[in-house]
Amino acid sequence: MSNTASTDIRQYELLYILQPNVEQTAMAELTNRLTQAITGQQGEILGTELWGKRNLAYTIQKYGTGHYVLHRFQMNPAGTAELDRLLRFNENVIRYLIMRDDE
């Protein structure tokens, strides 16, 4: 069994949309939890962009707008399962997408 899997660091982008009525404290709390999950997997945040409140292309969960947030980070691929769990069970998250950014 090779040891490359444990040191295999990849770059990712995480884009998520929060409910339009979410408070700033809830946004900050989610960002902190995601940052802790990434750094807990020997990862590193490369950048965070708050895109603000935007119209959705189509209605999601009866919402027509949402707060968009983009995180760029690098971490071990095994850690994406924890990010998925955090986002899936957060009631403020309407949609999210974790993408590998290898190019």
C-alpha positions in Angstrom: 0.0 0.0 0.0 1.5 3.3 -1.0 1.8 6.3 1.3 0.9 8.8 -1.5 -2.7 8.9 -0.5 -2.1 10.6 2.9 0.1 13.3 1.4 -2.0 13.9 -1.7 -3.1 17.5 -1.5 -5.5 18.8 -4.1 -6.9 22.3 -4.8 -10.7 22.8 -4.6 -13.3 25.4 -5.0 -16.4 25.4 -2.8 -19.3 27.5 -3.9 -22.4 27.7 -1.7 -25.6 29.7 -1.6 -27.2 30.7 1.7 -30.8 31.7 2.3 -31.5 35.4 1.5 -32.6 36.2 5.0 -29.6 34.6 6.8 -27.9 36.8 9.4 -24.2 37.9 9.2 -23.4 36.0 12.4 -24.7 32.7 10.9 -22.7 33.3 7.7 -19.5 33.9 9.8 -20.2 30.9 12.0 -20.5 28.6 8.9 -17.3 30.1 7.4 -15.5 29.4 10.6 -16.7 25.8 10.8 -15.7 25.2 7.2 -12.3 26.7 7.8 -11.8 24.5 10.9 -12.8 21.4 8.9 -10.3 22.3 6.2 -7.4 23.1 8.5 -8.3 20.0 10.5 -7.5 17.9 7.4 -4.1 19.6 7.0 -5.7 21.9 4.5 -5.2 25.6 3.8 -7.6 28.3 2.8 -6.3 30.1 -0.3 -9.1 32.7 -0.6 -12.7 33.5 0.2 -14.9 35.7 -1.9 -18.3 37.0 -0.7 -20.3 37.6 -3.9 -23.2 39.0 -2.0 -26.9 38.6 -2.6 -27.8 37.6 -6.1 -30.8 36.4 -8.1 -30.9 32.6 -8.7 -31.3 31.3 -12.2 -34.4 29.4 -10.9 -36.3 29.0 -7.6 -34.6 26.7 -5.1 -36.6 25.8 -2.0 -39.0 28.7 -2.7 -36.1 31.2 -2.7 -35.4 33.5 -5.7 -32.3 35.1 -4.3 -29.4 33.9 -2.1 -26.0 34.9 -0.7 -23.2 33.4 -2.7 -19.8 32.5 -1.1 -16.8 31.1 -2.8 -13.9 29.4 -1.0 -10.6 28.3 -2.7 -8.6 25.9 -0.6 -6.3 22.9 -0.8 -6.5 19.7 1.3 -6.5 16.0 1.3 -9.3 14.5 -0.8 -10.6 12.5 2.2 -11.6 15.7 3.9 -14.3 16.6 1.4 -16.7 14.1 3.0 -16.6 16.3 6.2 -17.3 19.5 4.2 -20.2 17.7 2.5 -21.6 16.7 5.8 -21.3 20.2 7.3 -23.1 21.8 4.3 -25.8 19.2 3.8 -27.0 19.5 7.4 -26.9 23.3 7.6 -30.4 24.7 7.3 -29.1 28.0 5.9 -27.4 26.4 2.9 -29.7 26.2 -0.2 -27.1 24.7 -2.6 -23.4 23.9 -2.6 -20.8 22.5 -5.0 -17.3 21.2 -4.2 -15.1 21.2 -7.3 -11.5 20.0 -7.9 -9.4 22.8 -9.4 -6.4 20.9 -10.8 -5.9 23.0 -13.9 
